[in-house]
Amino acid sequence: MANHTSTQAAFENQPTWAGGRSPFNVSYGKLMMWIFLLSDAFTFSTLLVQYGTQRFSNVVTPITTKWPDPASIFNHFPFMHGLHLPLLFVSVMTFILILSSVTMVLAVEAGHRKSKAEVARYMVYTIIGGIAFLSCQAWEWYTFIHEGARLDGNTFGITKQGYDHLNSVGFGDHFEWAEGDRTFGPVPFAALFFIVTGFHGFHVFSGVVINVVVYIMTVRGVFERRGHYEMIEKAGLYWHFVDLVWVFVFTFFYLI
């Protein structure tokens, strides 16, 4: 027994990189989630770099207009048709996603305390936030397509007349595009919007599905029997990543 104790003590006193023990103070599942998120970050980075390259290499020619102003394109809001509300709706979408990230943090914290009821409640709030965001994005896509956006072209090339018209109205004023305000715009503007926001939307949808599965497992007491709620933490890592990526998408596509 004494020999076993001395052997255990010698093992514990080894340097971290001496071998025989994991250098990572994290479970295998968490480590694999971090590796997956890192690889996914490379994919989103590539798409955003491509968008930036296309935008800042756009050259105005007799047949090519300047890059569309996002504030003038994304100025709609549900049930307020005809009002000029630039970026208000997408700001609401961003707030919803960030709020769902807060509820996920609360779910993880409740999991650390092994509070099954609180974990389940906050997971429901997170799921509702994800569904609300997806619903908002579906409406935005519908409006964008209705306005003339396609993968192979769009009508968001704003003319000088169009900019003069825009500059004549303020926030909340009635606004409708007039004939001659717009023409064909740069193809990558709409194409990359669909690709990047669609790819992100797929991640949000996947996150909602994961959260639903985790919620069901919570209600059924799976984590109570395991003695830990680590799965909530892994789902939380994915959900926070989705939220963080949206911050960059929001910045690149709507603000810059």
N, C-alpha and C positions, 0 to 999 in steps of 0.2 A: 504493500500500500504506500509506504514511504517512497519507494522507488518510482511508483506511478506519479506521485505528487511532484517529485523533483523533475521528472521528465516533462510533465505538463508545464511546470514553471519555466524550464529551459526553452520550451517551444514558444511560450508567451513572450519571453524576453528577446526572441530573435528579431533582427532588423526586419522592417516591413518587406524589403525586396530579397530576403534571404531564401525564399522558397518555402513550400510546405504550407502556405496560407494565402488567402486571397488578398491582394494589395488594395482591393476596392471595398470600402465599408458600405456595400450596397448589395442587394440580392441580385441574382441572375436575371430575374424578370425586369427589374428596374434598369439594369445595365443595358439589356437588349432594347428596351424602350428608348433610352437615351441615344443608342446607336442608330435606331430607326429614325428618330427625330432629326438627328444630325444629317443623315442622308436625305431626308425630306427637305431639310433647310437648304441643301445644295440645289434641289430641284426648283424650289420657289425662287431662290436667288438667281438662278439662270433665267427664269421667266421674267423677273423684274429687271434684270440687267438688259435683257433683250428689249423690253418695253422702253427703258431709258435710252438705249441706243437708237431705236426707231424714232423716238420723239425728238431727240436733240440732233439727229442727222437729217430730219425732215427739211427739205429745201423748197421754198416757195417758187413755183414756176407759173407760166401762163395757164397750165392745166392742173396745178397742185396748189391747194390752199395751205395756209398755216395750220399748225396743230390745233384742233378744237379746244376751246376753253371749257374745262369740266364744269365750272360753276354755271355756265350758260346752257349746258346740255342736261345736267342732272339737277333740274330746278323744279321738279314736280313733287307733289305730295298727295297721298290718297284723300279723296273726297274734297280736295281743294283745287280742282282743275281750273287752269287759267291764271293761277297766281304765280308770281315769280318768287320762288323760295329756294334759292341756290344752296345745294348741299345740305339742306335741312333734313331730308329723309334719310340720307346715308349717315348723317350724324346720329339720328335716332337708332339706326341699325347698329352702329358702332357702340352706342351706349348699351343696347340690349346685350350684345356679345360680351362686353366688359362686365356687365352686371352678372351674367351667367358664370363668368370666371370667378367672381366673388363668392357666389353660392357654392361653386365647386371647392373653393378654399375652405369654406365652412363645413362642407361634407368631409373633406380630408381631416380637418381638425376634430370633428365629431368621431371619425374613425379611430383616431389616436386615443380617444377616451372610451372607445368601444360602445358608443351610444347608438344602438341600432335605429331607434326611432328618428333621431336627428339626422343620421346619415341618409335614411330613406327620404325624409322631408326635403333636405337640401338637394338631393339628386333629382327629385321631381321638379324643383325650381330650375335646376340647370337644364333639364330636358325641355321644359317649357320655353326657356330662353333660346335654346338651340332651334326649336321648331319655329319660334317667332322670327328669328333671324332668317331662316330659310324661306319663310313665307314672305318676308319683306324683300328678299333677294329675287324671289319668283316674280313679285309685282314689278320690281325694278327692271328685270329682264323683259317682261311683257311690254312695259312702257318704252323701253329702249328699242325693242324690235318694232313696235308700232310707229315709232318716230322715224324709222328708216334704217336701222342698223342691221347689217348682215355680215357674215364671215368674209365675204368677198367684196364688200363695199359698204358705204354709208352716205348719208346726206347731211353730214355735220360740218361741212366746210363753210364756215361763217364768212360772209362777204363784208365789205366795208359798210354797206347799207345795214347789214345785220348787226354789226357791232355798234353802229350809231343808234339803232333801234334799242339794243340792250342797254346802252349807256343812258338812255332817256327814261328808264324805269328804275324804281327803287325796290327794296326788299318788301315783298308782300303786295306789290302793285299788280294789276291785271296785265298779263302779257300773252300774246299769241304771235307766233312767227308769221311774218307777211311774205308775200311772193317776192322773191329776189333776195331774201335775207340769207338763204342757205344754198349751197351747191354741193357737189360731190367732195367728200373729205378724204384724208389719207386712209387707205385701206387698213393698215395695221392698228389704227385707233380702235375700231370696233372689234376687229379680229382678236387682238390681244386682250381686250376687255372680256370677251366671252371665254377665252381660253383660261386666263388667270383667275377671274372670279368664279368661273365654272369649276376649275380645279380646286379652288379653296372651298367652294360650296359642297363639293363631293367630300372633302375632309370634314366639314361640319356635319354633313349627313351621316358619315361613318361614325363620328363622335357621338351623335345622338343615339345611333344604334348600340354602340358600346355602352353608353350610359344607361340605356334601357335594360340591357342584359345585366349590368352591374346592379341596377336597382332591383331587378327580380331576384338576383342572388342574395341581395341584402334582406329583402322581405322574407325570403325562405330560410334565412338564418344560416346560410352557407359560411359566411365569414365568422359568425359567432362560434360555429363548430370548429373552424380552423384556428380560432384564437387570435386572429389579427385581421385588419382591414387593408392590407397592402394593395389589393386590387383597386381600391378607391384611389390610392396614390398614383398608380400606373395610369388609370383612366384620367386622373387629374393632370398628369404630365402632358398627355396628348391634347386634352382640352385647352390647357394654357398655351400650348404651342399653336393651336389653331387660332386662338385669340391674338397672340403676338404677331402671327403672320398677317392677320387682317389689318393690324396697325400699319404695317409696311405697305400692304395693298392700298389701304385708304390714303396713305401719304402719297404714294406714287401716282395713283390714278385720279385722285380727286383734288389734292392740295397743290401739287407741284405743277 
